[in-house]
């Protein structure tokens, strides 16, 4: 039997498979935890990039024509 249009039959993740008959409460809690992880990760990355910018560091690789050096070498 095919699932109604617009609905998924199965969601596969590295940890487990989510089937339509699974407990909705547990599935909702796991999806909520995943969403919270993404929100926290976003805040941490933005805070780290802002801190690097305040210190005068580039947020990624050096611009074209400049060398990338490791942190230990910068302190010398």
N, CA, C and O atoms as a Tripos MOL2 file, in Angstrom:
@<TRIPOS>MOLECULE
protein
  304   303    76     0     0
PROTEIN
NO_CHARGES

@<TRIPOS>ATOM
      1 N           0.8340   -1.1750    0.0000 N.3       1 UNK1
      2 CA          0.0000    0.0000    0.0000 C.3       1 UNK1
      3 C           0.8810    1.2420    0.0000 C.2       1 UNK1
      4 O           1.7970    1.3430    0.8160 O.2       1 UNK1
      5 N           0.6270    2.1780   -0.8880 N.am      2 UNK2
      6 CA          1.4140    3.3950   -0.9920 C.3       2 UNK2
      7 C           0.9590    4.4100    0.0520 C.2       2 UNK2
      8 O          -0.2030    4.4370    0.4580 O.2       2 UNK2
      9 N           1.9160    5.2480    0.4750 N.am      3 UNK3
     10 CA          1.5810    6.3130    1.4290 C.3       3 UNK3
     11 C           0.8220    7.4110    0.6970 C.2       3 UNK3
     12 O           1.0260    7.6160   -0.4990 O.2       3 UNK3
     13 N          -0.0520    8.1180    1.4090 N.am      4 UNK4
     14 CA         -0.7490    9.2420    0.7880 C.3       4 UNK4
     15 C           0.2500   10.2670    0.2650 C.2       4 UNK4
     16 O           1.3500   10.3940    0.8010 O.2       4 UNK4
     17 N          -0.1260   10.9870   -0.7680 N.am      5 UNK5
     18 CA          0.7710   11.9530   -1.3730 C.3       5 UNK5
     19 C           1.1710   13.0050   -0.3480 C.2       5 UNK5
     20 O           0.3320   13.5100    0.3990 O.2       5 UNK5
     21 N           2.4800   13.3350   -0.3190 N.am      6 UNK6
     22 CA          2.9760   14.3220    0.6210 C.3       6 UNK6
     23 C           3.4110   13.7320    1.9510 C.2       6 UNK6
     24 O           3.8920   14.4710    2.8090 O.2       6 UNK6
     25 N           3.2630   12.4390    2.1530 N.am      7 UNK7
     26 CA          3.6800   11.8030    3.4080 C.3       7 UNK7
     27 C           4.7980   10.8250    3.1200 C.2       7 UNK7
     28 O           4.8400   10.2070    2.0560 O.2       7 UNK7
     29 N           5.6970   10.6880    4.0660 N.am      8 UNK8
     30 CA          6.8150    9.7660    3.9210 C.3       8 UNK8
     31 C           6.4830    8.4510    4.6120 C.2       8 UNK8
     32 O           5.7980    8.4200    5.6350 O.2       8 UNK8
     33 N           6.9770    7.3800    4.0360 N.am      9 UNK9
     34 CA          6.7680    6.0750    4.6560 C.3       9 UNK9
     35 C           7.8310    5.7920    5.7160 C.2       9 UNK9
     36 O           7.5600    5.1270    6.7150 O.2       9 UNK9
     37 N           9.0470    6.3030    5.4880 N.am     10 UNK10
     38 CA         10.1520    5.9440    6.3550 C.3      10 UNK10
     39 C          11.1890    7.0660    6.3220 C.2      10 UNK10
     40 O          11.4800    7.6140    5.2590 O.2      10 UNK10
     41 N          11.7470    7.4080    7.4890 N.am     11 UNK11
     42 CA         12.8490    8.3620    7.5790 C.3      11 UNK11
     43 C          14.0500    7.5960    8.1060 C.2      11 UNK11
     44 O          13.9960    7.0260    9.1960 O.2      11 UNK11
     45 N          15.1390    7.5780    7.3370 N.am     12 UNK12
     46 CA         16.3450    6.8520    7.7380 C.3      12 UNK12
     47 C          17.4030    7.8300    8.2070 C.2      12 UNK12
     48 O          17.6890    8.8170    7.5280 O.2      12 UNK12
     49 N          17.9880    7.5590    9.3680 N.am     13 UNK13
     50 CA         19.1070    8.3290    9.8970 C.3      13 UNK13
     51 C          20.2220    7.3480   10.2070 C.2      13 UNK13
     52 O          19.9880    6.1400   10.1940 O.2      13 UNK13
     53 N          21.4390    7.8330   10.4870 N.am     14 UNK14
     54 CA         22.5180    6.9000   10.8320 C.3      14 UNK14
     55 C          22.2190    6.0640   12.0780 C.2      14 UNK14
     56 O          22.7170    4.9470   12.2100 O.2      14 UNK14
     57 N          21.4030    6.6060   12.9950 N.am     15 UNK15
     58 CA         21.1200    5.9130   14.2480 C.3      15 UNK15
     59 C          19.9790    4.9080   14.1450 C.2      15 UNK15
     60 O          20.0540    3.8220   14.7190 O.2      15 UNK15
     61 N          18.9150    5.2670   13.4120 N.am     16 UNK16
     62 CA         17.7530    4.3800   13.3600 C.3      16 UNK16
     63 C          16.8290    4.7470   12.2170 C.2      16 UNK16
     64 O          17.0570    5.7270   11.5080 O.2      16 UNK16
     65 N          15.7890    3.9570   12.0440 N.am     17 UNK17
     66 CA         14.7430    4.2190   11.0620 C.3      17 UNK17
     67 C          13.4850    4.6570   11.8010 C.2      17 UNK17
     68 O          13.1190    4.0760   12.8220 O.2      17 UNK17
     69 N          12.8290    5.6850   11.2750 N.am     18 UNK18
     70 CA         11.5780    6.1650   11.8540 C.3      18 UNK18
     71 C          10.4380    5.7290   10.9450 C.2      18 UNK18
     72 O          10.3640    6.1450    9.7890 O.2      18 UNK18
     73 N           9.5630    4.9000   11.4660 N.am     19 UNK19
     74 CA          8.4360    4.3870   10.7070 C.3      19 UNK19
     75 C           7.1580    5.0930   11.1340 C.2      19 UNK19
     76 O           7.0970    5.6240   12.2430 O.2      19 UNK19
     77 N           6.1270    5.1120   10.2780 N.am     20 UNK20
     78 CA          4.8820    5.7930   10.6280 C.3      20 UNK20
     79 C           4.2300    5.2590   11.9150 C.2      20 UNK20
     80 O           3.5250    6.0040   12.5960 O.2      20 UNK20
     81 N           4.4510    3.9930   12.2530 N.am     21 UNK21
     82 CA          3.8330    3.4160   13.4370 C.3      21 UNK21
     83 C           4.6020    3.6680   14.7220 C.2      21 UNK21
     84 O           4.1580    3.2440   15.7900 O.2      21 UNK21
     85 N           5.7430    4.3450   14.6520 N.am     22 UNK22
     86 CA          6.5390    4.6130   15.8520 C.3      22 UNK22
     87 C           5.8050    5.5690   16.7920 C.2      22 UNK22
     88 O           4.8920    6.2930   16.3950 O.2      22 UNK22
     89 N           6.2370    5.5420   18.0400 N.am     23 UNK23
     90 CA          5.6540    6.4140   19.0460 C.3      23 UNK23
     91 C           5.9210    7.8740   18.6640 C.2      23 UNK23
     92 O           7.0750    8.2820   18.5300 O.2      23 UNK23
     93 N           4.8740    8.6430   18.4920 N.am     24 UNK24
     94 CA          4.9850   10.0290   18.0470 C.3      24 UNK24
     95 C           5.6930   10.8820   19.0820 C.2      24 UNK24
     96 O           6.4440   11.7860   18.7170 O.2      24 UNK24
     97 N           5.4770   10.6210   20.3580 N.am     25 UNK25
     98 CA          6.0840   11.4200   21.4160 C.3      25 UNK25
     99 C           7.6090   11.2830   21.3900 C.2      25 UNK25
    100 O           8.3240   12.2830   21.4530 O.2      25 UNK25
    101 N           8.1010   10.0590   21.2990 N.am     26 UNK26
    102 CA          9.5550    9.8340   21.2850 C.3      26 UNK26
    103 C          10.1680   10.4400   20.0360 C.2      26 UNK26
    104 O          11.2350   11.0500   20.1080 O.2      26 UNK26
    105 N           9.5150   10.2840   18.8950 N.am     27 UNK27
    106 CA         10.0200   10.8540   17.6520 C.3      27 UNK27
    107 C          10.0730   12.3800   17.7580 C.2      27 UNK27
    108 O          11.0500   12.9930   17.3290 O.2      27 UNK27
    109 N           9.0470   12.9920   18.3180 N.am     28 UNK28
    110 CA          9.0110   14.4470   18.4720 C.3      28 UNK28
    111 C          10.1210   14.9320   19.4040 C.2      28 UNK28
    112 O          10.7440   15.9590   19.1340 O.2      28 UNK28
    113 N          10.3730   14.2190   20.4830 N.am     29 UNK29
    114 CA         11.4390   14.5940   21.4130 C.3      29 UNK29
    115 C          12.7910   14.5120   20.7180 C.2      29 UNK29
    116 O          13.6190   15.4100   20.8720 O.2      29 UNK29
    117 N          13.0270   13.4450   19.9540 N.am     30 UNK30
    118 CA         14.3100   13.2970   19.2590 C.3      30 UNK30
    119 C          14.4920   14.3840   18.2040 C.2      30 UNK30
    120 O          15.5890   14.9270   18.0690 O.2      30 UNK30
    121 N          13.4520   14.7090   17.4640 N.am     31 UNK31
    122 CA         13.5530   15.7730   16.4740 C.3      31 UNK31
    123 C          13.7460   17.1240   17.1570 C.2      31 UNK31
    124 O          14.4760   17.9700   16.6430 O.2      31 UNK31
    125 N          13.1050   17.3400   18.3020 N.am     32 UNK32
    126 CA         13.2920   18.5700   19.0620 C.3      32 UNK32
    127 C          14.7170   18.7150   19.5750 C.2      32 UNK32
    128 O          15.2760   19.8110   19.5580 O.2      32 UNK32
    129 N          15.3100   17.6070   20.0340 N.am     33 UNK33
    130 CA         16.6940   17.6330   20.4980 C.3      33 UNK33
    131 C          17.6390   17.9610   19.3460 C.2      33 UNK33
    132 O          18.5990   18.7120   19.5220 O.2      33 UNK33
    133 N          17.3710   17.4030   18.1760 N.am     34 UNK34
    134 CA         18.1960   17.6870   17.0030 C.3      34 UNK34
    135 C          18.0830   19.1620   16.6170 C.2      34 UNK34
    136 O          19.0810   19.7940   16.2720 O.2      34 UNK34
    137 N          16.8870   19.6980   16.6760 N.am     35 UNK35
    138 CA         16.6840   21.1110   16.3510 C.3      35 UNK35
    139 C          17.4110   22.0050   17.3480 C.2      35 UNK35
    140 O          18.0230   22.9950   16.9470 O.2      35 UNK35
    141 N          17.3590   21.6820   18.6310 N.am     36 UNK36
    142 CA         18.0460   22.4730   19.6510 C.3      36 UNK36
    143 C          19.5560   22.4170   19.4440 C.2      36 UNK36
    144 O          20.2420   23.4230   19.6220 O.2      36 UNK36
    145 N          20.0820   21.2450   19.0680 N.am     37 UNK37
    146 CA         21.5130   21.1120   18.7870 C.3      37 UNK37
    147 C          21.9190   22.0640   17.6640 C.2      37 UNK37
    148 O          22.9510   22.7290   17.7530 O.2      37 UNK37
    149 N          21.1030   22.1300   16.6010 N.am     38 UNK38
    150 CA         21.4140   23.0100   15.4790 C.3      38 UNK38
    151 C          21.3640   24.4810   15.8880 C.2      38 UNK38
    152 O          22.2040   25.2680   15.4520 O.2      38 UNK38
    153 N          20.3990   24.8580   16.7140 N.am     39 UNK39
    154 CA         20.3140   26.2450   17.1820 C.3      39 UNK39
    155 C          21.5280   26.6130   18.0360 C.2      39 UNK39
    156 O          22.0970   27.6930   17.8770 O.2      39 UNK39
    157 N          21.9240   25.7160   18.9420 N.am     40 UNK40
    158 CA         23.0940   25.9670   19.7900 C.3      40 UNK40
    159 C          24.3710   26.0440   18.9560 C.2      40 UNK40
    160 O          25.2250   26.8980   19.1960 O.2      40 UNK40
    161 N          24.4960   25.1500   17.9750 N.am     41 UNK41
    162 CA         25.6680   25.1510   17.1110 C.3      41 UNK41
    163 C          25.7640   26.4560   16.3320 C.2      41 UNK41
    164 O          26.8490   27.0180   16.1860 O.2      41 UNK41
    165 N          24.6440   26.9290   15.8410 N.am     42 UNK42
    166 CA         24.6120   28.1910   15.0930 C.3      42 UNK42
    167 C          25.0770   29.3470   15.9750 C.2      42 UNK42
    168 O          25.8870   30.1680   15.5450 O.2      42 UNK42
    169 N          24.5690   29.4160   17.2080 N.am     43 UNK43
    170 CA         24.9790   30.4850   18.1290 C.3      43 UNK43
    171 C          26.4760   30.4200   18.4210 C.2      43 UNK43
    172 O          27.1500   31.4500   18.4320 O.2      43 UNK43
    173 N          27.0020   29.2070   18.6580 N.am     44 UNK44
    174 CA         28.4170   29.0540   18.9790 C.3      44 UNK44
    175 C          29.3130   29.4480   17.8150 C.2      44 UNK44
    176 O          30.3480   30.0840   18.0170 O.2      44 UNK44
    177 N          28.9260   29.0770   16.5970 N.am     45 UNK45
    178 CA         29.7270   29.4220   15.4190 C.3      45 UNK45
    179 C          29.7200   30.9330   15.2150 C.2      45 UNK45
    180 O          30.7640   31.5270   14.9470 O.2      45 UNK45
    181 N          28.5520   31.5570   15.3410 N.am     46 UNK46
    182 CA         28.4760   33.0110   15.1770 C.3      46 UNK46
    183 C          29.3110   33.7220   16.2370 C.2      46 UNK46
    184 O          29.9890   34.7050   15.9390 O.2      46 UNK46
    185 N          29.2660   33.2250   17.4800 N.am     47 UNK47
    186 CA         30.0530   33.8370   18.5560 C.3      47 UNK47
    187 C          31.5460   33.6900   18.2690 C.2      47 UNK47
    188 O          32.3130   34.6270   18.4870 O.2      47 UNK47
    189 N          31.9590   32.5240   17.7830 N.am     48 UNK48
    190 CA         33.3670   32.3020   17.4620 C.3      48 UNK48
    191 C          33.8520   33.1860   16.3240 C.2      48 UNK48
    192 O          34.9540   33.7320   16.3830 O.2      48 UNK48
    193 N          33.0310   33.3290   15.2860 N.am     49 UNK49
    194 CA         33.4120   34.1890   14.1620 C.3      49 UNK49
    195 C          33.4730   35.6550   14.5820 C.2      49 UNK49
    196 O          34.3460   36.3960   14.1320 O.2      49 UNK49
    197 N          32.5480   36.0730   15.4430 N.am     50 UNK50
    198 CA         32.5490   37.4570   15.9300 C.3      50 UNK50
    199 C          33.7990   37.7190   16.7620 C.2      50 UNK50
    200 O          34.4150   38.7770   16.6360 O.2      50 UNK50
    201 N          34.1780   36.7650   17.6110 N.am     51 UNK51
    202 CA         35.3680   36.9100   18.4400 C.3      51 UNK51
    203 C          36.6180   37.0110   17.5750 C.2      51 UNK51
    204 O          37.4900   37.8390   17.8370 O.2      51 UNK51
    205 N          36.7080   36.1690   16.5410 N.am     52 UNK52
    206 CA         37.8660   36.2350   15.6430 C.3      52 UNK52
    207 C          37.9280   37.5880   14.9460 C.2      52 UNK52
    208 O          39.0110   38.1530   14.7950 O.2      52 UNK52
    209 N          36.7770   38.1180   14.5170 N.am     53 UNK53
    210 CA         36.7460   39.4100   13.8420 C.3      53 UNK53
    211 C          37.1770   40.5290   14.7920 C.2      53 UNK53
    212 O          37.8900   41.4480   14.3900 O.2      53 UNK53
    213 N          36.7400   40.4490   16.0570 N.am     54 UNK54
    214 CA         37.1360   41.4630   17.0400 C.3      54 UNK54
    215 C          38.6290   41.4310   17.3060 C.2      54 UNK54
    216 O          39.2250   42.4610   17.6210 O.2      54 UNK54
    217 N          39.2440   40.2540   17.1830 N.am     55 UNK55
    218 CA         40.6830   40.1180   17.4030 C.3      55 UNK55
    219 C          41.4830   40.4780   16.1490 C.2      55 UNK55
    220 O          42.7130   40.5190   16.1840 O.2      55 UNK55
    221 N          40.7790   40.7390   15.0400 N.am     56 UNK56
    222 CA         41.4590   41.1070   13.8020 C.3      56 UNK56
    223 C          41.8650   39.9250   12.9480 C.2      56 UNK56
    224 O          42.6350   40.0880   12.0020 O.2      56 UNK56
    225 N          41.3730   38.7560   13.2530 N.am     57 UNK57
    226 CA         41.7000   37.5620   12.4770 C.3      57 UNK57
    227 C          40.6830   37.3790   11.3620 C.2      57 UNK57
    228 O          39.5280   37.7860   11.4860 O.2      57 UNK57
    229 N          41.1230   36.7660   10.2760 N.am     58 UNK58
    230 CA         40.1910   36.3950    9.2160 C.3      58 UNK58
    231 C          39.3800   35.1940    9.6750 C.2      58 UNK58
    232 O          39.8690   34.3680   10.4450 O.2      58 UNK58
    233 N          38.1520   35.0960    9.2090 N.am     59 UNK59
    234 CA         37.2870   33.9960    9.6450 C.3      59 UNK59
    235 C          37.5600   32.7020    8.8950 C.2      59 UNK59
    236 O          37.0180   31.6580    9.2590 O.2      59 UNK59
    237 N          38.3730   32.7460    7.8760 N.am     60 UNK60
    238 CA         38.6630   31.5390    7.1050 C.3      60 UNK60
    239 C          40.1140   31.5530    6.6740 C.2      60 UNK60
    240 O          40.9970   31.9510    7.4340 O.2      60 UNK60
    241 N          40.3510   31.1220    5.4660 N.am     61 UNK61
    242 CA         41.7030   31.1160    4.9330 C.3      61 UNK61
    243 C          42.1500   32.5420    4.6370 C.2      61 UNK61
    244 O          41.3300   33.4440    4.4640 O.2      61 UNK61
    245 N          43.4610   32.7240    4.5820 N.am     62 UNK62
    246 CA         44.0140   34.0340    4.2600 C.3      62 UNK62
    247 C          43.6420   34.4080    2.8270 C.2      62 UNK62
    248 O          43.4610   33.5310    1.9820 O.2      62 UNK62
    249 N          43.5250   35.7240    2.5490 N.am     63 UNK63
    250 CA         43.2010   36.1470    1.1880 C.3      63 UNK63
    251 C          44.2670   35.7040    0.1980 C.2      63 UNK63
    252 O          45.3860   35.3670    0.5860 O.2      63 UNK63
    253 N          43.9180   35.7070   -1.0620 N.am     64 UNK64
    254 CA         44.8290   35.3080   -2.1250 C.3      64 UNK64
    255 C          46.1040   36.1510   -2.0690 C.2      64 UNK64
    256 O          46.0450   37.3790   -2.0010 O.2      64 UNK64
    257 N          47.2410   35.4850   -2.0990 N.am     65 UNK65
    258 CA         48.5120   36.1880   -2.0380 C.3      65 UNK65
    259 C          49.1390   36.1750   -0.6550 C.2      65 UNK65
    260 O          50.3130   36.5200   -0.5210 O.2      65 UNK65
    261 N          48.4000   35.7910    0.3760 N.am     66 UNK66
    262 CA         48.9150   35.7050    1.7320 C.3      66 UNK66
    263 C          49.0950   34.2460    2.1180 C.2      66 UNK66
    264 O          48.4470   33.3690    1.5480 O.2      66 UNK66
    265 N          49.9580   33.9830    3.0690 N.am     67 UNK67
    266 CA         50.2020   32.6180    3.5160 C.3      67 UNK67
    267 C          49.3580   32.3010    4.7390 C.2      67 UNK67
    268 O          49.1660   33.1570    5.6020 O.2      67 UNK67
    269 N          48.8550   31.0770    4.8170 N.am     68 UNK68
    270 CA         48.1940   30.5950    6.0250 C.3      68 UNK68
    271 C          49.2740   30.0770    6.9620 C.2      68 UNK68
    272 O          50.0760   29.2280    6.5720 O.2      68 UNK68
    273 N          49.3060   30.5710    8.1830 N.am     69 UNK69
    274 CA         50.2730   30.0960    9.1630 C.3      69 UNK69
    275 C          49.5270   29.5220   10.3490 C.2      69 UNK69
    276 O          48.3890   29.9040   10.6240 O.2      69 UNK69
    277 N          50.1630   28.6150   11.0410 N.am     70 UNK70
    278 CA         49.5520   28.0150   12.2190 C.3      70 UNK70
    279 C          49.6460   28.9840   13.3910 C.2      70 UNK70
    280 O          50.4690   29.8990   13.3740 O.2      70 UNK70
    281 N          48.8270   28.7960   14.3870 N.am     71 UNK71
    282 CA         48.7710   29.7060   15.5160 C.3      71 UNK71
    283 C          50.1150   29.8070   16.2380 C.2      71 UNK71
    284 O          50.5240   30.8930   16.6490 O.2      71 UNK71
    285 N          50.7920   28.6790   16.3890 N.am     72 UNK72
    286 CA         52.0790   28.7030   17.0970 C.3      72 UNK72
    287 C          53.0670   29.5940   16.3580 C.2      72 UNK72
    288 O          53.8420   30.3040   16.9990 O.2      72 UNK72
    289 N          53.0620   29.5760   15.0470 N.am     73 UNK73
    290 CA         53.9980   30.3710   14.2610 C.3      73 UNK73
    291 C          53.6610   31.8550   14.3290 C.2      73 UNK73
    292 O          54.5580   32.6880   14.2070 O.2      73 UNK73
    293 N          52.3970   32.2070   14.5190 N.am     74 UNK74
    294 CA         51.9870   33.6090   14.5950 C.3      74 UNK74
    295 C          52.5300   34.2760   15.8500 C.2      74 UNK74
    296 O          52.7990   35.4770   15.8450 O.2      74 UNK74
    297 N          52.6920   33.5150   16.9150 N.am     75 UNK75
    298 CA         53.1190   34.0880   18.1940 C.3      75 UNK75
    299 C          54.5960   34.4390   18.2170 C.2      75 UNK75
    300 O          55.0300   35.1860   19.0930 O.2      75 UNK75
    301 N          55.3740   33.9280   17.2900 N.am     76 UNK76
    302 CA         56.8130   34.1920   17.2980 C.3      76 UNK76
    303 C          57.1130   35.5910   16.8290 C.2      76 UNK76
    304 O          58.2770   35.9870   16.7700 O.2      76 UNK76
@<TRIPOS>BOND
     1     1     2 1
     2     2     3 1
     3     3     4 2
     4     3     5 am
     5     5     6 1
     6     6     7 1
     7     7     8 2
     8     7     9 am
     9     9    10 1
    10    10    11 1
    11    11    12 2
    12    11    13 am
    13    13    14 1
    14    14    15 1
    15    15    16 2
    16    15    17 am
    17    17    18 1
    18    18    19 1
    19    19    20 2
    20    19    21 am
    21    21    22 1
    22    22    23 1
    23    23    24 2
    24    23    25 am
    25    25    26 1
    26    26    27 1
    27    27    28 2
    28    27    29 am
    29    29    30 1
    30    30    31 1
    31    31    32 2
    32    31    33 am
    33    33    34 1
    34    34    35 1
    35    35    36 2
    36    35    37 am
    37    37    38 1
    38    38    39 1
    39    39    40 2
    40    39    41 am
    41    41    42 1
    42    42    43 1
    43    43    44 2
    44    43    45 am
    45    45    46 1
    46    46    47 1
    47    47    48 2
    48    47    49 am
    49    49    50 1
    50    50    51 1
    51    51    52 2
    52    51    53 am
    53    53    54 1
    54    54    55 1
    55    55    56 2
    56    55    57 am
    57    57    58 1
    58    58    59 1
    59    59    60 2
    60    59    61 am
    61    61    62 1
    62    62    63 1
    63    63    64 2
    64    63    65 am
    65    65    66 1
    66    66    67 1
    67    67    68 2
    68    67    69 am
    69    69    70 1
    70    70    71 1
    71    71    72 2
    72    71    73 am
    73    73    74 1
    74    74    75 1
    75    75    76 2
    76    75    77 am
    77    77    78 1
    78    78    79 1
    79    79    80 2
    80    79    81 am
    81    81    82 1
    82    82    83 1
    83    83    84 2
    84    83    85 am
    85    85    86 1
    86    86    87 1
    87    87    88 2
    88    87    89 am
    89    89    90 1
    90    90    91 1
    91    91    92 2
    92    91    93 am
    93    93    94 1
    94    94    95 1
    95    95    96 2
    96    95    97 am
    97    97    98 1
    98    98    99 1
    99    99   100 2
   100    99   101 am
   101   101   102 1
   102   102   103 1
   103   103   104 2
   104   103   105 am
   105   105   106 1
   106   106   107 1
   107   107   108 2
   108   107   109 am
   109   109   110 1
   110   110   111 1
   111   111   112 2
   112   111   113 am
   113   113   114 1
   114   114   115 1
   115   115   116 2
   116   115   117 am
   117   117   118 1
   118   118   119 1
   119   119   120 2
   120   119   121 am
   121   121   122 1
   122   122   123 1
   123   123   124 2
   124   123   125 am
   125   125   126 1
   126   126   127 1
   127   127   128 2
   128   127   129 am
   129   129   130 1
   130   130   131 1
   131   131   132 2
   132   131   133 am
   133   133   134 1
   134   134   135 1
   135   135   136 2
   136   135   137 am
   137   137   138 1
   138   138   139 1
   139   139   140 2
   140   139   141 am
   141   141   142 1
   142   142   143 1
   143   143   144 2
   144   143   145 am
   145   145   146 1
   146   146   147 1
   147   147   148 2
   148   147   149 am
   149   149   150 1
   150   150   151 1
   151   151   152 2
   152   151   153 am
   153   153   154 1
   154   154   155 1
   155   155   156 2
   156   155   157 am
   157   157   158 1
   158   158   159 1
   159   159   160 2
   160   159   161 am
   161   161   162 1
   162   162   163 1
   163   163   164 2
   164   163   165 am
   165   165   166 1
   166   166   167 1
   167   167   168 2
   168   167   169 am
   169   169   170 1
   170   170   171 1
   171   171   172 2
   172   171   173 am
   173   173   174 1
   174   174   175 1
   175   175   176 2
   176   175   177 am
   177   177   178 1
   178   178   179 1
   179   179   180 2
   180   179   181 am
   181   181   182 1
   182   182   183 1
   183   183   184 2
   184   183   185 am
   185   185   186 1
   186   186   187 1
   187   187   188 2
   188   187   189 am
   189   189   190 1
   190   190   191 1
   191   191   192 2
   192   191   193 am
   193   193   194 1
   194   194   195 1
   195   195   196 2
   196   195   197 am
   197   197   198 1
   198   198   199 1
   199   199   200 2
   200   199   201 am
   201   201   202 1
   202   202   203 1
   203   203   204 2
   204   203   205 am
   205   205   206 1
   206   206   207 1
   207   207   208 2
   208   207   209 am
   209   209   210 1
   210   210   211 1
   211   211   212 2
   212   211   213 am
   213   213   214 1
   214   214   215 1
   215   215   216 2
   216   215   217 am
   217   217   218 1
   218   218   219 1
   219   219   220 2
   220   219   221 am
   221   221   222 1
   222   222   223 1
   223   223   224 2
   224   223   225 am
   225   225   226 1
   226   226   227 1
   227   227   228 2
   228   227   229 am
   229   229   230 1
   230   230   231 1
   231   231   232 2
   232   231   233 am
   233   233   234 1
   234   234   235 1
   235   235   236 2
   236   235   237 am
   237   237   238 1
   238   238   239 1
   239   239   240 2
   240   239   241 am
   241   241   242 1
   242   242   243 1
   243   243   244 2
   244   243   245 am
   245   245   246 1
   246   246   247 1
   247   247   248 2
   248   247   249 am
   249   249   250 1
   250   250   251 1
   251   251   252 2
   252   251   253 am
   253   253   254 1
   254   254   255 1
   255   255   256 2
   256   255   257 am
   257   257   258 1
   258   258   259 1
   259   259   260 2
   260   259   261 am
   261   261   262 1
   262   262   263 1
   263   263   264 2
   264   263   265 am
   265   265   266 1
   266   266   267 1
   267   267   268 2
   268   267   269 am
   269   269   270 1
   270   270   271 1
   271   271   272 2
   272   271   273 am
   273   273   274 1
   274   274   275 1
   275   275   276 2
   276   275   277 am
   277   277   278 1
   278   278   279 1
   279   279   280 2
   280   279   281 am
   281   281   282 1
   282   282   283 1
   283   283   284 2
   284   283   285 am
   285   285   286 1
   286   286   287 1
   287   287   288 2
   288   287   289 am
   289   289   290 1
   290   290   291 1
   291   291   292 2
   292   291   293 am
   293   293   294 1
   294   294   295 1
   295   295   296 2
   296   295   297 am
   297   297   298 1
   298   298   299 1
   299   299   300 2
   300   299   301 am
   301   301   302 1
   302   302   303 1
   303   303   304 2
@<TRIPOS>SUBSTRUCTURE
     1 UNK1         2 RESIDUE 1 A UNK
     2 UNK2         6 RESIDUE 1 A UNK
     3 UNK3        10 RESIDUE 1 A UNK
     4 UNK4        14 RESIDUE 1 A UNK
     5 UNK5        18 RESIDUE 1 A UNK
     6 UNK6        22 RESIDUE 1 A UNK
     7 UNK7        26 RESIDUE 1 A UNK
     8 UNK8        30 RESIDUE 1 A UNK
     9 UNK9        34 RESIDUE 1 A UNK
    10 UNK10       38 RESIDUE 1 A UNK
    11 UNK11       42 RESIDUE 1 A UNK
    12 UNK12       46 RESIDUE 1 A UNK
    13 UNK13       50 RESIDUE 1 A UNK
    14 UNK14       54 RESIDUE 1 A UNK
    15 UNK15       58 RESIDUE 1 A UNK
    16 UNK16       62 RESIDUE 1 A UNK
    17 UNK17       66 RESIDUE 1 A UNK
    18 UNK18       70 RESIDUE 1 A UNK
    19 UNK19       74 RESIDUE 1 A UNK
    20 UNK20       78 RESIDUE 1 A UNK
    21 UNK21       82 RESIDUE 1 A UNK
    22 UNK22       86 RESIDUE 1 A UNK
    23 UNK23       90 RESIDUE 1 A UNK
    24 UNK24       94 RESIDUE 1 A UNK
    25 UNK25       98 RESIDUE 1 A UNK
    26 UNK26      102 RESIDUE 1 A UNK
    27 UNK27      106 RESIDUE 1 A UNK
    28 UNK28      110 RESIDUE 1 A UNK
    29 UNK29      114 RESIDUE 1 A UNK
    30 UNK30      118 RESIDUE 1 A UNK
    31 UNK31      122 RESIDUE 1 A UNK
    32 UNK32      126 RESIDUE 1 A UNK
    33 UNK33      130 RESIDUE 1 A UNK
    34 UNK34      134 RESIDUE 1 A UNK
    35 UNK35      138 RESIDUE 1 A UNK
    36 UNK36      142 RESIDUE 1 A UNK
    37 UNK37      146 RESIDUE 1 A UNK
    38 UNK38      150 RESIDUE 1 A UNK
    39 UNK39      154 RESIDUE 1 A UNK
    40 UNK40      158 RESIDUE 1 A UNK
    41 UNK41      162 RESIDUE 1 A UNK
    42 UNK42      166 RESIDUE 1 A UNK
    43 UNK43      170 RESIDUE 1 A UNK
    44 UNK44      174 RESIDUE 1 A UNK
    45 UNK45      178 RESIDUE 1 A UNK
    46 UNK46      182 RESIDUE 1 A UNK
    47 UNK47      186 RESIDUE 1 A UNK
    48 UNK48      190 RESIDUE 1 A UNK
    49 UNK49      194 RESIDUE 1 A UNK
    50 UNK50      198 RESIDUE 1 A UNK
    51 UNK51      202 RESIDUE 1 A UNK
    52 UNK52      206 RESIDUE 1 A UNK
    53 UNK53      210 RESIDUE 1 A UNK
    54 UNK54      214 RESIDUE 1 A UNK
    55 UNK55      218 RESIDUE 1 A UNK
    56 UNK56      222 RESIDUE 1 A UNK
    57 UNK57      226 RESIDUE 1 A UNK
    58 UNK58      230 RESIDUE 1 A UNK
    59 UNK59      234 RESIDUE 1 A UNK
    60 UNK60      238 RESIDUE 1 A UNK
    61 UNK61      242 RESIDUE 1 A UNK
    62 UNK62      246 RESIDUE 1 A UNK
    63 UNK63      250 RESIDUE 1 A UNK
    64 UNK64      254 RESIDUE 1 A UNK
    65 UNK65      258 RESIDUE 1 A UNK
    66 UNK66      262 RESIDUE 1 A UNK
    67 UNK67      266 RESIDUE 1 A UNK
    68 UNK68      270 RESIDUE 1 A UNK
    69 UNK69      274 RESIDUE 1 A UNK
    70 UNK70      278 RESIDUE 1 A UNK
    71 UNK71      282 RESIDUE 1 A UNK
    72 UNK72      286 RESIDUE 1 A UNK
    73 UNK73      290 RESIDUE 1 A UNK
    74 UNK74      294 RESIDUE 1 A UNK
    75 UNK75      298 RESIDUE 1 A UNK
    76 UNK76      302 RESIDUE 1 A UNK
